[in-house]
Structures are given as structure tokens and as C-alpha cells.
Amino acid sequence: RDLERKLIGEALTIAPNKSEAIKMLGISRRTFYLKLKEYGLDRH
């Protein structure tokens, strides 16, 4: 869980936008937004 949260956070930092972060992570848009909410990262 901690690794997943860190990877999502880093993808948001590196990628120019959320669509690119989703592509980098290789997950669905729905999963991405669920994880953002779950980990409290939806403020980006």
C-alpha cells in the first residue's frame, strides 16, 4: 500500500497531467481516481 501510494504520488509529480500519470502507471482511469481518493492524493 505504501509503495502504491508513493508510485502514484511520484507519477503525479513527474507527469505533466493526470492522463499521462495514468499511462505511466498502466492502470485504468477509474482505478487511478479511486486510489487518489483512497490515499488522499486527490488535491493535485
CHARMM-style PDB file with segment names, atoms N, HN, CA, C and O in Angstrom:
ATOM      1  N   ARG     1       0.826  -1.201   0.000  1.00  0.00      PROA
ATOM      2  CA  ARG     1       0.000   0.000   0.000  1.00  0.00      PROA
ATOM      3  C   ARG     1       0.866   1.260   0.000  1.00  0.00      PROA
ATOM      4  O   ARG     1       0.613   2.206  -0.746  1.00  0.00      PROA
ATOM      5  N   ASP     2       1.895   1.252   0.854  1.00  0.00      PROA
ATOM      6  HN  ASP     2       2.100   0.483   1.461  1.00  0.00      PROA
ATOM      7  CA  ASP     2       2.766   2.421   0.906  1.00  0.00      PROA
ATOM      8  C   ASP     2       3.493   2.629  -0.414  1.00  0.00      PROA
ATOM      9  O   ASP     2       3.651   3.757  -0.880  1.00  0.00      PROA
ATOM     10  N   LEU     3       3.935   1.524  -1.011  1.00  0.00      PROA
ATOM     11  HN  LEU     3       3.807   0.608  -0.632  1.00  0.00      PROA
ATOM     12  CA  LEU     3       4.627   1.611  -2.296  1.00  0.00      PROA
ATOM     13  C   LEU     3       3.680   2.129  -3.376  1.00  0.00      PROA
ATOM     14  O   LEU     3       4.053   2.978  -4.186  1.00  0.00      PROA
ATOM     15  N   GLU     4       2.462   1.613  -3.380  1.00  0.00      PROA
ATOM     16  HN  GLU     4       2.159   0.924  -2.722  1.00  0.00      PROA
ATOM     17  CA  GLU     4       1.469   2.048  -4.364  1.00  0.00      PROA
ATOM     18  C   GLU     4       1.192   3.545  -4.221  1.00  0.00      PROA
ATOM     19  O   GLU     4       1.135   4.271  -5.213  1.00  0.00      PROA
ATOM     20  N   ARG     5       1.023   3.997  -2.989  1.00  0.00      PROA
ATOM     21  HN  ARG     5       1.069   3.407  -2.183  1.00  0.00      PROA
ATOM     22  CA  ARG     5       0.775   5.423  -2.732  1.00  0.00      PROA
ATOM     23  C   ARG     5       1.953   6.267  -3.220  1.00  0.00      PROA
ATOM     24  O   ARG     5       1.769   7.316  -3.837  1.00  0.00      PROA
ATOM     25  N   LYS     6       3.162   5.791  -2.933  1.00  0.00      PROA
ATOM     26  HN  LYS     6       3.312   4.939  -2.432  1.00  0.00      PROA
ATOM     27  CA  LYS     6       4.364   6.513  -3.348  1.00  0.00      PROA
ATOM     28  C   LYS     6       4.469   6.577  -4.874  1.00  0.00      PROA
ATOM     29  O   LYS     6       4.790   7.626  -5.433  1.00  0.00      PROA
ATOM     30  N   LEU     7       4.199   5.453  -5.543  1.00  0.00      PROA
ATOM     31  HN  LEU     7       3.939   4.601  -5.089  1.00  0.00      PROA
ATOM     32  CA  LEU     7       4.272   5.421  -7.008  1.00  0.00      PROA
ATOM     33  C   LEU     7       3.265   6.379  -7.640  1.00  0.00      PROA
ATOM     34  O   LEU     7       3.590   7.088  -8.592  1.00  0.00      PROA
ATOM     35  N   ILE     8       2.052   6.398  -7.113  1.00  0.00      PROA
ATOM     36  HN  ILE     8       1.788   5.822  -6.339  1.00  0.00      PROA
ATOM     37  CA  ILE     8       1.032   7.305  -7.644  1.00  0.00      PROA
ATOM     38  C   ILE     8       1.449   8.754  -7.405  1.00  0.00      PROA
ATOM     39  O   ILE     8       1.325   9.591  -8.299  1.00  0.00      PROA
ATOM     40  N   GLY     9       1.939   9.049  -6.214  1.00  0.00      PROA
ATOM     41  HN  GLY     9       2.040   8.369  -5.488  1.00  0.00      PROA
ATOM     42  CA  GLY     9       2.406  10.401  -5.903  1.00  0.00      PROA
ATOM     43  C   GLY     9       3.538  10.843  -6.816  1.00  0.00      PROA
ATOM     44  O   GLY     9       3.558  11.982  -7.284  1.00  0.00      PROA
ATOM     45  N   GLU    10       4.479   9.943  -7.069  1.00  0.00      PROA
ATOM     46  HN  GLU    10       4.463   9.018  -6.690  1.00  0.00      PROA
ATOM     47  CA  GLU    10       5.602  10.273  -7.951  1.00  0.00      PROA
ATOM     48  C   GLU    10       5.143  10.453  -9.394  1.00  0.00      PROA
ATOM     49  O   GLU    10       5.629  11.338 -10.099  1.00  0.00      PROA
ATOM     50  N   ALA    11       4.210   9.617  -9.829  1.00  0.00      PROA
ATOM     51  HN  ALA    11       3.815   8.899  -9.256  1.00  0.00      PROA
ATOM     52  CA  ALA    11       3.681   9.759 -11.190  1.00  0.00      PROA
ATOM     53  C   ALA    11       3.006  11.118 -11.353  1.00  0.00      PROA
ATOM     54  O   ALA    11       3.139  11.756 -12.398  1.00  0.00      PROA
ATOM     55  N   LEU    12       2.288  11.560 -10.331  1.00  0.00      PROA
ATOM     56  HN  LEU    12       2.180  11.042  -9.482  1.00  0.00      PROA
ATOM     57  CA  LEU    12       1.633  12.873 -10.387  1.00  0.00      PROA
ATOM     58  C   LEU    12       2.662  14.002 -10.433  1.00  0.00      PROA
ATOM     59  O   LEU    12       2.426  15.037 -11.058  1.00  0.00      PROA
ATOM     60  N   THR    13       3.787  13.804  -9.780  1.00  0.00      PROA
ATOM     61  HN  THR    13       3.978  12.964  -9.273  1.00  0.00      PROA
ATOM     62  CA  THR    13       4.839  14.819  -9.765  1.00  0.00      PROA
ATOM     63  C   THR    13       5.565  14.888 -11.107  1.00  0.00      PROA
ATOM     64  O   THR    13       5.860  15.973 -11.609  1.00  0.00      PROA
ATOM     65  N   ILE    14       5.846  13.728 -11.678  1.00  0.00      PROA
ATOM     66  HN  ILE    14       5.606  12.847 -11.271  1.00  0.00      PROA
ATOM     67  CA  ILE    14       6.626  13.649 -12.917  1.00  0.00      PROA
ATOM     68  C   ILE    14       5.793  13.980 -14.156  1.00  0.00      PROA
ATOM     69  O   ILE    14       6.240  14.713 -15.039  1.00  0.00      PROA
ATOM     70  N   ALA    15       4.593  13.439 -14.208  1.00  0.00      PROA
ATOM     71  HN  ALA    15       4.230  12.844 -13.491  1.00  0.00      PROA
ATOM     72  CA  ALA    15       3.752  13.593 -15.401  1.00  0.00      PROA
ATOM     73  C   ALA    15       3.214  15.019 -15.506  1.00  0.00      PROA
ATOM     74  O   ALA    15       2.924  15.655 -14.492  1.00  0.00      PROA
ATOM     75  N   PRO    16       3.083  15.521 -16.741  1.00  0.00      PROA
ATOM     76  CA  PRO    16       2.563  16.875 -16.932  1.00  0.00      PROA
ATOM     77  C   PRO    16       1.070  16.995 -16.608  1.00  0.00      PROA
ATOM     78  O   PRO    16       0.575  18.092 -16.351  1.00  0.00      PROA
ATOM     79  N   ASN    17       0.358  15.869 -16.622  1.00  0.00      PROA
ATOM     80  HN  ASN    17       0.760  14.978 -16.832  1.00  0.00      PROA
ATOM     81  CA  ASN    17      -1.070  15.889 -16.298  1.00  0.00      PROA
ATOM     82  C   ASN    17      -1.508  14.501 -15.827  1.00  0.00      PROA
ATOM     83  O   ASN    17      -0.743  13.540 -15.904  1.00  0.00      PROA
ATOM     84  N   LYS    18      -2.733  14.411 -15.346  1.00  0.00      PROA
ATOM     85  HN  LYS    18      -3.355  15.192 -15.284  1.00  0.00      PROA
ATOM     86  CA  LYS    18      -3.223  13.143 -14.796  1.00  0.00      PROA
ATOM     87  C   LYS    18      -3.330  12.058 -15.857  1.00  0.00      PROA
ATOM     88  O   LYS    18      -3.100  10.885 -15.562  1.00  0.00      PROA
ATOM     89  N   SER    19      -3.675  12.427 -17.084  1.00  0.00      PROA
ATOM     90  HN  SER    19      -3.862  13.379 -17.324  1.00  0.00      PROA
ATOM     91  CA  SER    19      -3.771  11.426 -18.153  1.00  0.00      PROA
ATOM     92  C   SER    19      -2.427  10.747 -18.387  1.00  0.00      PROA
ATOM     93  O   SER    19      -2.366   9.533 -18.581  1.00  0.00      PROA
ATOM     94  N   GLU    20      -1.364  11.519 -18.370  1.00  0.00      PROA
ATOM     95  HN  GLU    20      -1.413  12.506 -18.213  1.00  0.00      PROA
ATOM     96  CA  GLU    20      -0.022  10.953 -18.549  1.00  0.00      PROA
ATOM     97  C   GLU    20       0.368  10.103 -17.342  1.00  0.00      PROA
ATOM     98  O   GLU    20       1.019   9.070 -17.497  1.00  0.00      PROA
ATOM     99  N   ALA    21      -0.023  10.528 -16.153  1.00  0.00      PROA
ATOM    100  HN  ALA    21      -0.552  11.367 -16.027  1.00  0.00      PROA
ATOM    101  CA  ALA    21       0.259   9.746 -14.943  1.00  0.00      PROA
ATOM    102  C   ALA    21      -0.421   8.383 -15.033  1.00  0.00      PROA
ATOM    103  O   ALA    21       0.167   7.367 -14.662  1.00  0.00      PROA
ATOM    104  N   ILE    22      -1.655   8.363 -15.523  1.00  0.00      PROA
ATOM    105  HN  ILE    22      -2.132   9.188 -15.824  1.00  0.00      PROA
ATOM    106  CA  ILE    22      -2.406   7.116 -15.680  1.00  0.00      PROA
ATOM    107  C   ILE    22      -1.683   6.193 -16.657  1.00  0.00      PROA
ATOM    108  O   ILE    22      -1.557   4.995 -16.405  1.00  0.00      PROA
ATOM    109  N   LYS    23      -1.209   6.749 -17.771  1.00  0.00      PROA
ATOM    110  HN  LYS    23      -1.312   7.723 -17.976  1.00  0.00      PROA
ATOM    111  CA  LYS    23      -0.474   5.950 -18.756  1.00  0.00      PROA
ATOM    112  C   LYS    23       0.817   5.400 -18.159  1.00  0.00      PROA
ATOM    113  O   LYS    23       1.161   4.240 -18.381  1.00  0.00      PROA
ATOM    114  N   MET    24       1.528   6.227 -17.405  1.00  0.00      PROA
ATOM    115  HN  MET    24       1.248   7.170 -17.225  1.00  0.00      PROA
ATOM    116  CA  MET    24       2.780   5.800 -16.773  1.00  0.00      PROA
ATOM    117  C   MET    24       2.548   4.630 -15.824  1.00  0.00      PROA
ATOM    118  O   MET    24       3.341   3.689 -15.771  1.00  0.00      PROA
ATOM    119  N   LEU    25       1.456   4.702 -15.081  1.00  0.00      PROA
ATOM    120  HN  LEU    25       0.812   5.466 -15.124  1.00  0.00      PROA
ATOM    121  CA  LEU    25       1.157   3.678 -14.082  1.00  0.00      PROA
ATOM    122  C   LEU    25       0.567   2.410 -14.696  1.00  0.00      PROA
ATOM    123  O   LEU    25       0.637   1.332 -14.105  1.00  0.00      PROA
ATOM    124  N   GLY    26      -0.013   2.550 -15.883  1.00  0.00      PROA
ATOM    125  HN  GLY    26      -0.069   3.425 -16.363  1.00  0.00      PROA
ATOM    126  CA  GLY    26      -0.606   1.391 -16.546  1.00  0.00      PROA
ATOM    127  C   GLY    26      -1.861   0.878 -15.856  1.00  0.00      PROA
ATOM    128  O   GLY    26      -2.123  -0.325 -15.839  1.00  0.00      PROA
ATOM    129  N   ILE    27      -2.632   1.797 -15.289  1.00  0.00      PROA
ATOM    130  HN  ILE    27      -2.419   2.774 -15.303  1.00  0.00      PROA
ATOM    131  CA  ILE    27      -3.883   1.417 -14.626  1.00  0.00      PROA
ATOM    132  C   ILE    27      -5.045   2.142 -15.286  1.00  0.00      PROA
ATOM    133  O   ILE    27      -4.850   3.099 -16.035  1.00  0.00      PROA
ATOM    134  N   SER    28      -6.249   1.679 -15.001  1.00  0.00      PROA
ATOM    135  HN  SER    28      -6.407   0.901 -14.392  1.00  0.00      PROA
ATOM    136  CA  SER    28      -7.423   2.317 -15.595  1.00  0.00      PROA
ATOM    137  C   SER    28      -7.676   3.671 -14.936  1.00  0.00      PROA
ATOM    138  O   SER    28      -7.262   3.919 -13.804  1.00  0.00      PROA
ATOM    139  N   ARG    29      -8.357   4.524 -15.662  1.00  0.00      PROA
ATOM    140  HN  ARG    29      -8.694   4.322 -16.582  1.00  0.00      PROA
ATOM    141  CA  ARG    29      -8.712   5.848 -15.148  1.00  0.00      PROA
ATOM    142  C   ARG    29      -9.536   5.715 -13.859  1.00  0.00      PROA
ATOM    143  O   ARG    29      -9.327   6.446 -12.891  1.00  0.00      PROA
ATOM    144  N   ARG    30     -10.473   4.765 -13.874  1.00  0.00      PROA
ATOM    145  HN  ARG    30     -10.643   4.171 -14.661  1.00  0.00      PROA
ATOM    146  CA  ARG    30     -11.328   4.556 -12.700  1.00  0.00      PROA
ATOM    147  C   ARG    30     -10.490   4.150 -11.482  1.00  0.00      PROA
ATOM    148  O   ARG    30     -10.670   4.688 -10.390  1.00  0.00      PROA
ATOM    149  N   THR    31      -9.582   3.203 -11.679  1.00  0.00      PROA
ATOM    150  HN  THR    31      -9.436   2.766 -12.566  1.00  0.00      PROA
ATOM    151  CA  THR    31      -8.708   2.762 -10.589  1.00  0.00      PROA
ATOM    152  C   THR    31      -7.859   3.918 -10.092  1.00  0.00      PROA
ATOM    153  O   THR    31      -7.686   4.096  -8.886  1.00  0.00      PROA
ATOM    154  N   PHE    32      -7.331   4.702 -11.020  1.00  0.00      PROA
ATOM    155  HN  PHE    32      -7.472   4.558 -12.000  1.00  0.00      PROA
ATOM    156  CA  PHE    32      -6.494   5.842 -10.662  1.00  0.00      PROA
ATOM    157  C   PHE    32      -7.240   6.801  -9.738  1.00  0.00      PROA
ATOM    158  O   PHE    32      -6.719   7.197  -8.695  1.00  0.00      PROA
ATOM    159  N   TYR    33      -8.454   7.170 -10.122  1.00  0.00      PROA
ATOM    160  HN  TYR    33      -8.877   6.848 -10.969  1.00  0.00      PROA
ATOM    161  CA  TYR    33      -9.208   8.123  -9.309  1.00  0.00      PROA
ATOM    162  C   TYR    33      -9.662   7.520  -7.984  1.00  0.00      PROA
ATOM    163  O   TYR    33      -9.737   8.229  -6.980  1.00  0.00      PROA
ATOM    164  N   LEU    34      -9.964   6.225  -7.964  1.00  0.00      PROA
ATOM    165  HN  LEU    34      -9.903   5.649  -8.780  1.00  0.00      PROA
ATOM    166  CA  LEU    34     -10.296   5.560  -6.694  1.00  0.00      PROA
ATOM    167  C   LEU    34      -9.089   5.568  -5.755  1.00  0.00      PROA
ATOM    168  O   LEU    34      -9.228   5.809  -4.556  1.00  0.00      PROA
ATOM    169  N   LYS    35      -7.906   5.304  -6.309  1.00  0.00      PROA
ATOM    170  HN  LYS    35      -7.793   5.109  -7.283  1.00  0.00      PROA
ATOM    171  CA  LYS    35      -6.689   5.299  -5.495  1.00  0.00      PROA
ATOM    172  C   LYS    35      -6.345   6.707  -5.010  1.00  0.00      PROA
ATOM    173  O   LYS    35      -5.890   6.874  -3.879  1.00  0.00      PROA
ATOM    174  N   LEU    36      -6.557   7.714  -5.847  1.00  0.00      PROA
ATOM    175  HN  LEU    36      -6.927   7.579  -6.766  1.00  0.00      PROA
ATOM    176  CA  LEU    36      -6.311   9.091  -5.417  1.00  0.00      PROA
ATOM    177  C   LEU    36      -7.136   9.408  -4.184  1.00  0.00      PROA
ATOM    178  O   LEU    36      -6.632   9.964  -3.208  1.00  0.00      PROA
ATOM    179  N   LYS    37      -8.403   9.051  -4.241  1.00  0.00      PROA
ATOM    180  HN  LYS    37      -8.813   8.600  -5.033  1.00  0.00      PROA
ATOM    181  CA  LYS    37      -9.294   9.315  -3.115  1.00  0.00      PROA
ATOM    182  C   LYS    37      -8.888   8.488  -1.890  1.00  0.00      PROA
ATOM    183  O   LYS    37      -8.843   9.002  -0.773  1.00  0.00      PROA
ATOM    184  N   GLU    38      -8.597   7.211  -2.113  1.00  0.00      PROA
ATOM    185  HN  GLU    38      -8.634   6.794  -3.021  1.00  0.00      PROA
ATOM    186  CA  GLU    38      -8.217   6.308  -1.020  1.00  0.00      PROA
ATOM    187  C   GLU    38      -6.984   6.806  -0.272  1.00  0.00      PROA
ATOM    188  O   GLU    38      -6.927   6.737   0.956  1.00  0.00      PROA
ATOM    189  N   TYR    39      -6.002   7.305  -1.011  1.00  0.00      PROA
ATOM    190  HN  TYR    39      -6.048   7.361  -2.009  1.00  0.00      PROA
ATOM    191  CA  TYR    39      -4.748   7.743  -0.410  1.00  0.00      PROA
ATOM    192  C   TYR    39      -4.714   9.237  -0.092  1.00  0.00      PROA
ATOM    193  O   TYR    39      -3.696   9.748   0.376  1.00  0.00      PROA
ATOM    194  N   GLY    40      -5.813   9.936  -0.341  1.00  0.00      PROA
ATOM    195  HN  GLY    40      -6.640   9.522  -0.721  1.00  0.00      PROA
ATOM    196  CA  GLY    40      -5.861  11.362  -0.036  1.00  0.00      PROA
ATOM    197  C   GLY    40      -4.985  12.201  -0.943  1.00  0.00      PROA
ATOM    198  O   GLY    40      -4.492  13.254  -0.537  1.00  0.00      PROA
ATOM    199  N   LEU    41      -4.786  11.738  -2.173  1.00  0.00      PROA
ATOM    200  HN  LEU    41      -5.186  10.883  -2.503  1.00  0.00      PROA
ATOM    201  CA  LEU    41      -3.935  12.452  -3.130  1.00  0.00      PROA
ATOM    202  C   LEU    41      -4.750  13.267  -4.129  1.00  0.00      PROA
ATOM    203  O   LEU    41      -4.191  13.834  -5.067  1.00  0.00      PROA
ATOM    204  N   ASP    42      -6.054  13.329  -3.937  1.00  0.00      PROA
ATOM    205  HN  ASP    42      -6.508  12.868  -3.175  1.00  0.00      PROA
ATOM    206  CA  ASP    42      -6.917  13.989  -4.920  1.00  0.00      PROA
ATOM    207  C   ASP    42      -6.864  15.510  -4.862  1.00  0.00      PROA
ATOM    208  O   ASP    42      -7.679  16.184  -5.492  1.00  0.00      PROA
ATOM    209  N   ARG    43      -5.922  16.048  -4.120  1.00  0.00      PROA
ATOM    210  HN  ARG    43      -5.259  15.500  -3.609  1.00  0.00      PROA
ATOM    211  CA  ARG    43      -5.765  17.509  -4.065  1.00  0.00      PROA
ATOM    212  C   ARG    43      -4.896  18.049  -5.187  1.00  0.00      PROA
ATOM    213  O   ARG    43      -4.781  19.263  -5.350  1.00  0.00      PROA
ATOM    214  N   HSD    44      -4.273  17.151  -5.974  1.00  0.00      PROA
ATOM    215  HN  HSD    44      -4.366  16.164  -5.842  1.00  0.00      PROA
ATOM    216  CA  HSD    44      -3.367  17.569  -7.066  1.00  0.00      PROA
ATOM    217  C   HSD    44      -4.139  18.119  -8.231  1.00  0.00      PROA
ATOM    218  OT1 HSD    44      -3.544  18.517  -9.232  1.00  0.00      PROA
TER     219      HSD     44
END
